[in-house]
């Protein structure tokens, strides 16, 4: 149970993970996608073919074909949301630390 933008629909350990939009998400208007299916595909040619035929809508870049592999100097970064953690004493109602 969580408060993230998606909820788990299907998890097939050998094939894919599918999540769908969580209607109770706290941020209005998000998430934008109704569902996401992650399918690991090892072969780069297969991934490219899946993208070209419409079987996939997104794929991660092939690290061996990026500029770094071709001898170019590159810097890559990705932004994200900060992660915080709050521990709650939810199983010990009468604990001394519970106020």
GIBELGI-V128536 format. One record per residue. N is the residue number from 1. PHI is phi in whole degrees, -180 to 180 (* if undefined). Layout:
n;phi
N;PHI
N;PHI
This chain:
n;phi
1;*
2;-154
3;-123
4;-73
5;-75
6;-130
7;-120
8;-73
9;-101
10;-140
11;-131
12;-107
13;-57
14;-103
15;-136
16;-162
17;-129
18;-122
19;-123
20;-130
21;-56
22;-94
23;-64
24;-90
25;-62
26;-71
27;-96
28;-58
29;83
30;-121
31;-77
32;-81
33;-95
34;-72
35;-156
36;-138
37;-120
38;-98
39;-130
40;-72
41;-128
42;-75
43;-76
44;-64
45;-66
46;-65
47;-62
48;-64
49;-64
50;-62
51;-69
52;-67
53;-87
54;90
55;-66
56;-127
57;-106
58;-155
59;-148
60;-75
61;-66
62;-75
63;-63
64;-80
65;-112
66;-81
67;-60
68;-62
69;-72
70;-88
71;93
72;-83
73;-85
74;-139
75;-134
76;-124
77;-144
78;-141
79;-89
80;-169
81;-89
82;-66
83;-114
84;-120
85;-137
86;-129
87;-91
88;-118
89;-87
90;-94
91;-106
92;-129
93;-58
94;-98
95;-64
96;-62
97;-76
98;-82
99;-109
